[in-house]
Amino acid sequence: MKVMGEIVWNTWHGCKKYSEGCENCYMFYLDEQRGKNGSEIYKVKNNFNMPLKKDRYGNYKIQSNTLVRVCLTSDFFLEEADEWRDEVWLMIKSRPDLRFWILTKRAFRIADCLPNDWGEGWNNVILNVTVENQKRADERIPILLDIPAKHKGIMTAPLLSEIYIEPYLRNNQIEHIIADGENYRGARPCNYNWIKSLYEQCKSYNVKFEFLGTGDIFIKDGKEYHICKAYQKVQAIRSGLNYPPIFKDVPIQKRCVYCSRRFTCNGCDWCGKCIK
C-alpha cells in the first residue's frame, strides 16, 4: 500500500511512566502547561471513532492509503485501556485501506492484547516498540520478533545511548527504524555518533532508517548544540543520516534568539513571540 499522507488518532490520553525514556515525557510536560495531569487516563470520546467518520456525502473523512499513527499521547497496550482496545481493533479491521502504526513500550503485553482473529497479523497494522537504550532494546525487540505480525518497526526516541541492534535485523523482520532526540524540560542530550551507528547498522541490512530530529540538545564532535524545535528536523535531514537518503532542499529557518521558549516552541518564524 502506497502511503499518501498521515494523521494522528489518539484513542485515549494519559499514561503511567514506565521506563527511562518516560522521565521527561512530552505529553506530561504539555499537559502540565495546560493545567492538566498527564497521569489521568481517559478515553478520547470526541475522536474515538475517527477512522469511521464520514462527510456529508458519505465518504470517509480519512482517505484511503493514509498512515494513521495511533495513540501518541498514551501507550496502546496500557493496562488501564484494556476495556477500550477491542473497539479500536474492530475499527482498524473495518478500514483495511488504511495503515495503522501502533507503538508501545509495554512489549510484554502485546501478545495478550491482540484480537482473537489476529492470526499471522493484519496487513494494515505496523507493530512498533520504543527502545531508548541498550537495556530496553534487548528487553523489547526479542518480544516483538516473537510476535506474529506482517509489519514491524522500532522507534529509538528519545535516544539516550548508543544502541547495537544489528543481531535483530538479520532475519529481515524489522522494516524500519526511527530515531529522535528529546525535547522540552529536562531534555537529555542526543549524540551524533549514536545516530550514525544506527544509520550504518540499518544500511548494512537494507532497513529503512529515519532520523526525525536532533532533540533540544545535540552533541557532535564533542561540542554541545542547543537547537530550537523548528530547526531539529532540518538538521536531521542535512546530516545525511537517513536511509534511503532524502534528497531535497531544506530551507534555513530563523532560529530563536531572545524568546524564552526557544528550545520548546514550534519555530519563531510562526509564533510571533521572538524579537526579530
FENFEN-V731860 format. One record per pair of residues at least 6 apart in sequence whose C-alpha atoms are under 6 Angstrom apart, sorted by the first residue. I is the first residue (numbers start at 1). GAP is how many residues later the second one is. D is the distance in Angstrom with one decimal. If there is no record, write none. Layout:
i=I gap=GAP d=D
i=I gap=GAP d=D
//
This chain:
i=3 gap=62 d=4.9
i=3 gap=63 d=5.5
i=4 gap=61 d=5.5
i=4 gap=62 d=5.5
i=5 gap=61 d=5.0
i=6 gap=60 d=5.2
i=6 gap=61 d=4.3
i=6 gap=62 d=5.7
i=7 gap=61 d=5.0
i=8 gap=60 d=5.7
i=8 gap=61 d=4.7
i=9 gap=60 d=6.0
i=9 gap=61 d=4.9
i=9 gap=62 d=6.0
i=10 gap=60 d=5.8
i=10 gap=61 d=4.2
i=11 gap=33 d=5.4
i=11 gap=37 d=5.1
i=11 gap=60 d=5.6
i=12 gap=30 d=5.6
i=12 gap=31 d=4.3
i=12 gap=32 d=4.9
i=13 gap=28 d=5.5
i=13 gap=29 d=5.5
i=13 gap=60 d=5.3
i=13 gap=61 d=5.3
i=14 gap=24 d=4.9
i=14 gap=25 d=5.2
i=14 gap=26 d=5.3
i=14 gap=27 d=4.3
i=14 gap=60 d=5.3
i=15 gap=24 d=5.1
i=15 gap=59 d=5.1
i=16 gap=23 d=5.7
i=21 gap=111 d=5.8
i=27 gap=46 d=5.9
i=28 gap=10 d=4.6
i=31 gap=7 d=5.6
i=53 gap=7 d=5.9
i=53 gap=8 d=5.9
i=54 gap=6 d=4.2
i=54 gap=7 d=5.1
i=55 gap=6 d=5.9
i=64 gap=33 d=5.2
i=64 gap=34 d=5.6
i=65 gap=32 d=5.8
i=65 gap=33 d=5.0
i=66 gap=32 d=5.4
i=67 gap=32 d=4.8
i=68 gap=31 d=6.0
i=68 gap=32 d=4.8
i=68 gap=33 d=5.9
i=69 gap=32 d=4.7
i=70 gap=31 d=5.9
i=70 gap=32 d=5.4
i=75 gap=29 d=5.5
i=96 gap=28 d=5.8
i=99 gap=25 d=4.6
i=99 gap=26 d=5.8
i=100 gap=24 d=6.0
i=100 gap=25 d=4.8
i=101 gap=25 d=4.9
i=102 gap=25 d=5.2
i=102 gap=26 d=5.9
i=103 gap=25 d=4.6
i=103 gap=26 d=5.5
i=104 gap=25 d=5.0
i=105 gap=24 d=5.7
i=105 gap=25 d=5.3
i=107 gap=33 d=5.7
i=120 gap=28 d=4.9
i=120 gap=29 d=5.6
i=121 gap=27 d=5.7
i=121 gap=28 d=4.1
i=121 gap=29 d=5.3
i=123 gap=27 d=5.6
i=126 gap=25 d=4.7
i=126 gap=26 d=5.4
i=127 gap=25 d=4.9
i=128 gap=24 d=5.7
i=128 gap=25 d=4.5
i=128 gap=26 d=5.2
i=129 gap=25 d=5.2
i=130 gap=24 d=6.0
i=130 gap=25 d=4.7
i=130 gap=26 d=5.7
i=131 gap=6 d=5.0
i=131 gap=25 d=5.0
i=132 gap=24 d=5.2
i=132 gap=25 d=5.7
i=132 gap=26 d=5.8
i=132 gap=27 d=4.9
i=132 gap=28 d=5.6
i=133 gap=27 d=5.7
i=133 gap=28 d=5.3
i=133 gap=30 d=5.9
i=134 gap=29 d=5.1
i=152 gap=22 d=5.2
i=152 gap=23 d=5.9
i=153 gap=21 d=5.3
i=153 gap=22 d=5.6
i=153 gap=23 d=5.0
i=153 gap=24 d=5.8
i=154 gap=23 d=4.8
i=155 gap=22 d=5.7
i=155 gap=23 d=4.6
i=156 gap=22 d=5.9
i=156 gap=23 d=4.7
i=157 gap=22 d=5.6
i=157 gap=23 d=4.9
i=158 gap=22 d=5.7
i=158 gap=23 d=4.9
i=158 gap=24 d=4.9
i=159 gap=22 d=5.6
i=162 gap=32 d=4.5
i=166 gap=35 d=5.8
i=175 gap=32 d=5.8
i=176 gap=31 d=5.6
i=176 gap=32 d=4.6
i=176 gap=33 d=5.8
i=177 gap=32 d=4.9
i=178 gap=31 d=5.9
i=178 gap=32 d=4.7
i=179 gap=32 d=4.9
i=180 gap=32 d=5.3
i=180 gap=33 d=4.9
i=181 gap=9 d=5.4
i=181 gap=33 d=4.9
i=181 gap=34 d=3.7
i=182 gap=33 d=4.5
i=183 gap=32 d=5.3
i=183 gap=33 d=5.2
i=184 gap=80 d=5.3
i=189 gap=28 d=4.7
i=189 gap=29 d=5.5
i=190 gap=28 d=5.0
i=191 gap=27 d=5.7
i=191 gap=28 d=4.7
i=192 gap=28 d=5.2
i=199 gap=42 d=6.0
i=208 gap=35 d=5.4
i=209 gap=33 d=5.5
i=209 gap=34 d=4.9
i=210 gap=32 d=5.2
i=211 gap=25 d=5.8
i=211 gap=31 d=5.8
i=212 gap=21 d=5.7
i=213 gap=19 d=4.8
i=213 gap=20 d=4.4
i=213 gap=23 d=5.1
i=214 gap=18 d=5.1
i=216 gap=10 d=5.6
i=216 gap=11 d=5.1
i=216 gap=47 d=5.9
i=217 gap=8 d=5.6
i=217 gap=9 d=4.8
i=218 gap=6 d=5.8
i=218 gap=7 d=5.1
i=228 gap=34 d=5.5
i=228 gap=35 d=4.4
i=229 gap=35 d=5.9
i=229 gap=36 d=5.8
i=229 gap=37 d=5.3
i=230 gap=36 d=5.2
i=230 gap=37 d=4.3
i=256 gap=6 d=5.1
i=256 gap=12 d=5.6
i=259 gap=15 d=5.0
//
